[in-house]
Amino acid sequence: MKRINIFHASASGNPLTKSVARRIIFLLLVSSLAMLSSCQKDEKTNIVMAGDLAITTSEATIVLNQKDDSNNALTLSWTTGTNNGTGASISYVLQLDKQGNNFANPLAFDMGKAVYEKSFKVSELNESLLNYFSFQPKVQSKIEARVIATVHSSPKTNVTSKVVTFSVTPYEPVSRTLYLIGDASPNGWDANNAIALTPDSDDPTTFTYQGTLKTGELKFITTLGSLLPSYQKGENDNTLVYRTDEAQPDVKFAISEAGIYIIKLNLVDLTISITKLPGPPYNILYMVGDATPNGWDIGNATPMVQNPDNLFQFTYDGVLTPGEFKIPVNRNADWQQDMYMRDPSDSTKAYLHKGGDPDDNKWKIYKENWYHVMLDLSKKTITIEPFRLFIVGSATPIGWNIGNAIELTQDPNKWYIFTYHGKLVEGEFKFPVNRNGDWGQNMYMRDPTDPTKMYLHKGGDPDDSKWSIAAGDAGTYLLTLNVQALTIDIQKQ
């Protein structure tokens, strides 16, 4: 591109004077502005303004159903409206009210700025209709909706949309909790200890229980500790009736055979199914081996205990010594019976050895201790947990924080001797067997008649007998516990 030097523009080649050059520059600028103005006059400028504020509804008629609680029932949408060219922001308030109430007491939602719709889930809309507007369940009613836009100019201005109307029928909600009671239930008739059923994640009106039932009767309550309201047997074994008064018939479901069952019921449809499931292949198992109390004497093999609340689980609680064991299904002396044995690839798993096969995989115990052994036939798993002991309480350095309870030291040669050596201050203490935060575990507690002795408190029982340290006795202590003799020696150092 060739550069033009306005100071050498004369025909003679002599430089122009500065005054002449300034006039030329001025003329060039004026000419350019004139050309630009001419171009702009040829173009049409169209400014599109936003339309009036308006609201619409996704549904004109809605029938709510609790089975669809988590689904969207309704979406209200609105246009942006206009700020009348001020450039000011706009915020919105959505209002709902009964038809004909002229929004005298509306249900209002402050939606803020740049939000142009609100959706209502079935449960949310139903709750508002029943509790805020006092509509009757199963009766169609009309709701009016409008949106108010605030233009944040100076001064602020408000614009209200036209009203949109929709019809809606609410439902009478059923309980969101359900519990099993009865002498057929593992927890009996104690309403305070009733077994909770599991609500369906997709349909909160459907509940399920799977577990053991005994011979006897059962029914369902909605609230722990209260026998009413309840769901009873209806016209047959597959129907329910809702009972709210003691004067109403108290008909229960009957279980004629103990076993594992699955119960499914729907509180809206008032339907129920009670189905007996296949049980475990065996109702009794044994432990045999040099690690067990009776060694390899299979005719005297140690029986395991079947869990009455889960028939697939078998447990043994007692002393095991260094050695091996396996789990036969009977005491046949020919050793040809089936047995549960250790999975060679994972000692926490079990498999069913077929009698007569050559495989012989056993579990191994390396240290004498009291063990809790549980074999779960449904999962084909086994847990072998050695006995442990902890101290907890306001007299200890960790207080009543059972999740951080201090573990006692076990004598390496005498599994039943445990010691604690450390600080104790004014307060109380006791000895749980684990760190479960629900406090429902077994604990060793003070014998109320003799503080040098102790007893094993069963988890869940109401007794709570603790040892105490007086303010003047705070210091370092050596505690020695014998869980076999049930004694404790408390020595201040």
N, C-alpha and C positions, 0 to 999 in steps of 0.2 A: 504493500500500500504506500503510495507516494505522499510524503509529508509536505504540506503547504505552509510556507512561512509568509505570514501577512506583512512582514516588514520588508519583503523584497518582491512586492507585487506591481511596481511601476513598469511601464513599457521600457523605460530607459535602463531598468535594472538597479536604479538607486533606491535605497531604503525609504519606506514611507515614514512620515513623521508620526510621533506617538498619538497626537490628537486625531489624525486621520484614521489611524488604526483603531482607536477606541470607537469612532463613529461606525466603522465597518463592523466591529464586533457587536455593537448595539443593534445595527440593522439585521445582522444574522440572527440574533436572539429573538427579535420581534418577528422575523419571518418564520422561525421554527415554532414559536408559540401560536402563530396564526394557523400554521398547517396542522398542529395538534388539535386546536379548537375545531378546525374544519372536520377532522376525522371523528371527533367525539360527537359532533352534531349528526353525523350519519348513522351512529349506533343508537338502538332503542334500549333503555334501561327499564327492566321489569322487576320489582320487589314483591315477592310472594309472601303474604301475611298468613300466619296460622289461623285456622278456623275457630269457630266457637267451641267452648269447653263442652264436651259431651261424654256420657258414660253409657256403657253397654254391659249386658250380662251374658255369661256363657250358657245359662240355662234359664228357661222360662218357668219350668215346673220341676220340682225336685222332691223325691221321696227318699228320706234318709234311712239307712239300715246299719245297725251297729256292726254287722259283719264286715262292713267296708270302712271301719273307723279311720284307718290310716290313709285312705284314698282322698283325693280332692273331690269336693262336692260342687264347688262353685268358684268361678273366677270373674271378678268385676274389673273392667278395663276402662280407661278414659283417655281422651286426647290431651295434647299438651295445653290447649288454650293459647292465648296470645298475651304478650306483654305490651302490645300496642306500640311496638317499635322503640321501646325505652331501653332495651338491652338488659333489663332487670331480670333476676332469677324468679322462678315460680315454685312455690311449695303447695302441697295438696293435703286435704283432710277428707277422708271417706266417712260418710255417715249412713247408718242403717236405722230404720224405725218401723213401727207398725204402720200399716196402711191407714191413712186418715188421721194420724197423730200429729201431722204437720211438723215433724222433727222437734217436738217439744222436749223430748228426753231421748235423744238418739244414742246409739252405740257408735262411738267415734274412734277412728284410727288415724293418728298423725303419721302420714306416709312420707313426709319430708320432701326433698327435691329430686327431680329426675326419676321418679317412680310412677309408673302409669298403670299398675294393676295390683290386685290383691287376691290371693287364692285362699279358700277356706277348706280345711279338711272336714270330713264328715263329723268327727267327734267334736271339733271346735265349733262348727255351726250348730250342731245339736245342743251343745251345752249353752250356747248363747240364747237359743230359742226358748229353752226350758227355764233357765235361771235368770236371764236378763229381761226377756219379754214375757215370761210366764205363760207361754203357749202350752196347749195340752198335747200330750203324745197322741199320735195316730190321727190328729185333726189337721187338715190343710189350712194354712194361714198365709197371708200375704205380707211381704216385706217391701218397703220402698228404700231405694238407695240413691244417693246423690254425692257429688264431690264438690268441694269448695276449694278454689284456687286463690292463693294469695300472691299478688305481684309485689315483689319487694322493691318497688320504686319509692320515690319520695314525693308525696306521701304514699304509703301502701294502699293498694286497692284489692278488693275481694270480688270474685266472680263465682256464682253458683250455677251448676249445671242443671238441666232439666232432670226430672225424677224418672228412674226406671223401676219397674215393679216385677217381682217374681213370686211364685207360689212355692211353699215348702211344707213338708209334712215331717215333723220330728218323731223320734222313737222313744220309748221308755227304756232307759239303759239298764242292762242286767249287771250283776256284780262282776267286778274285775278280779276277784279272788274267790277261790273255792277250796274246801277242805273235806277230807274223808274222815269219818268217825264210825265206830261200831265195834262189836266184839270180833268181827271178821277182819278188822283193821289191825295192823301191827301195834298201833298205839291205843287201841281200845276206845272206850267211850269218853275219854278225857278231852273235853272241848278246848282246853287250853293247850293241849299237846296234839291237836289234830294234824293230819298229814296234808300238806299243800299239794294241790294238783297243778299241773303245768299248763298255762294258757298257750294257745297256738299263736305263733308269731304273725301269721297272716290273718287269722280270724280270732279276735280276743273273746268271742263268745263260746269258743270250743276249748275244752279242758281235757287233759289226759293224765292218767295215773298208770304206771307200770311197776309191779312189784308183787310181793307175796300177800296172800289173803288166807285167813284161817276159816274154818267152818264157823258160820254165824251170820249176823246181819250187819248191814251198813246203810248209811245215808250221807248227805253232804250238807255242810253249813257254809255260809258266806263270810263269817267273821270269827276269828279265834276267840274262844271263851264264851260265845253266844250260841245257844241251840236254835235260835230263830233269827232271821228267816232260814229255811232249809229247803232242800230239794229231796223229795221222797219218790217212792215208786208210784207210778201212775196206773193206767188201765192194765198194763202188762209189763213184762221185763224190759221193754224197749222204750218206755215212755216215762217222763218225769212230771211231777206236779209241784208247784211252788207253794210252800206252806209258810204262813206268816202269823198264825194264831194257834195257841195251845188247843183250842177247841176243834181244830181241823184234824182229820184222820192222820195218824202217825204210822203210815205203812212203809216198811223198809224193804230193801233188797236182801235176798237170802243167798248165801254162798254155801253150797252143800258139800264141797270137796276142797280141801286145802291145796294150795299150789301157787303158781305164778300167773298173774292175770294182767290184762291190759283193759283199762276202762276209758272209754271216750264218751263225752256227753256235750250237748250243745244247749245252752240256756235259752236261746231264742226259739229254736225248734222244739225244745223240751223232749229231746231224744237222747237215748243212752244205749251203749253196747258194753257188755261185760264178757270178755273172751278169755278162756283159760289157755295159757301158752304151754308149749312143751317144757317140761322141767329138766333138771340135770340128769345125766345118765346114771348117776349113783346117788344114794341117799346117805351113804356112810363111806368114809375113807380112813386109812390107817397110815401111821408112820413106822418104818422099820429101818434099822441100821445101828451101827455102833455109836452113832451120835445121839441116839434116842435112849430114853430111860430103860427100855427092855431089850436093847441090843438087837441082834439078828434073830431072836426068837419070834418068828412070824406068827406062830400060833398065839402069841401074847402081844402082838403088835399094838402100839399105842393108838387109840382112836382119836380122830379129829372131831371138832364140833361144827355141825352145820349151822350157818347163820339163819335164824328163823325169818329175818327180814330180807334175805337174799339167798335163796336155796342153792345157788351156784357157788357160794363161798364156804370154804371149810378152813377152820383155824385150829392152831395148837398154841397154847401158852404154857411154857414151862422151861425147864433146864435142858439145854443141849450141850454135849461135851465134844471135844475134838474128835472128828470122825466123819462118817458119811451117812446119808439116809436117802430113801426113796419112798413112794407113796402107793402101796398096793390097794386094790379095791375090796379085798377080803383077806382072811387069815388062813387060806389054804396052805398046807404044809408042803405041797409039791412044788411051790414057787412058779407054777405055770399060769397064774392069774395075770390079768391086765394090771398095769401099774402106770402111775404118772411119774415121768422122769424128767431130768434136766435137759433142756434144749442145748445141744453141744455148742451152738453159736452164741447163746445168750442165757446166762444163768438166771435171769429174771423171768424166763419163759419156761413153760412145761409142754410136754407132748404125751400122748397116750401110747405107751409101749404095749404091744400085743403079746399076750402070754405065749411063751415058747420061742419068740424071736431072740436072736443073739445079743442085741444091743442092751447095754447096761450102764446108762449114764445117771450118776447120782450127784446130789448136792453135797458140798463139803463144809463142815464147820471147823474153824481153826482155833476158836477160843471158847472156853466154858463160860456160859452166861445164861441168863433167863432170856428166852426169845419169844417174840410174837411171829408166828408163821401163818400166812394166809394164802391159800390156793384158790384162784378164781377160775372155775371151769368154763365160764362163758368167754373170758378173755384169754384163757390159757396162760395166765401169769401167776407168779408167786412172789411174795415179799417175805423176807427174813430179817426182822428188825431186832437188834439186841436191846436189852433193857438199859435205859438211861434215867437219870434222876437230876432234877433241877431244884433250885431254891428261888423263891420269889416272895416279896412282901415289903412293907414300909420300913422294916428294920434293915433291909439289904441295900447295897449300893445302887441297884436298878429300880427300887421301889416296886410298884405293882405292874410294871411293864412286862407282862408274861412273855411277849414275843422276844424279849431280850433277857429272859431268865438265865441265871448263872448255873452252868452245868457242874455237878459234883464230880469228884474224882473217884473212879472205881478201882478197888484193889485188884491188881493184876492176877493175884493168886486166889482170891476169894471174891467171886463176882457179886456177892450179896452185901459186901461192905463198901460204903460210900462215905467220902469225907468232904467237908467244906472248911477251908481255912481262910479267913478274911474278916473284914470289918462288919460289925453289927451295931446299929444305933437304936435309939428308942423307937419301938414299933413292933410289928408282928411279922411272922413268916410261916410258910408251909412248903411242901415239896411236891410239885407236879412231875409227871412222868414224861411230859413233852412241853412244847412251847405253843400249843394251839391257842389262838386268840379268843376262841369262843368260851374258854374256861370250862368246857364240858368234859375234860379229861379226868382220869383217875389221879388222885393225889394221896400222899402220905400226910396224915394229920395227927395232932396231939390227942392221945388218949385222955378223955376228960377226967378220968380218975387217977391218972399217973403221968406226969409230964416227962418221965424217962421212957415211956412207952408210946407207941404210935399204932395207928390202924390204917388200912387202905380205904380211903373214901372213894365211892363209885361215882364217876362223872354223871352229873345231873341230879344227884341226891341233894337234899336241902342242908345237910349238916355242914358246918364250917368251923372246925375247932383248930385254932392256931396257937403256936408258941409266941411268947411276947418277951421283949427286952425293955426293962425300965430305964428311965432317963439316966439314972446314976450308974447303970451297968453297961453303958456303951463302951465298946472297945473291940479288940481283936479276939476272935473265937476259933476254936477247933470243934467242929461238929462231926460226930461219927455215927453213922446210921447202919443198922443191920436189918435189911428188909426181909430176911428169913426169920429172925427172932423177933422182929417188930420192936426193936429197942433203939434209943437215941442217947448218946452221951454228949453233953454240952459243957465244954471246958473253956473258961475265959483264960487267955494267955497272959 
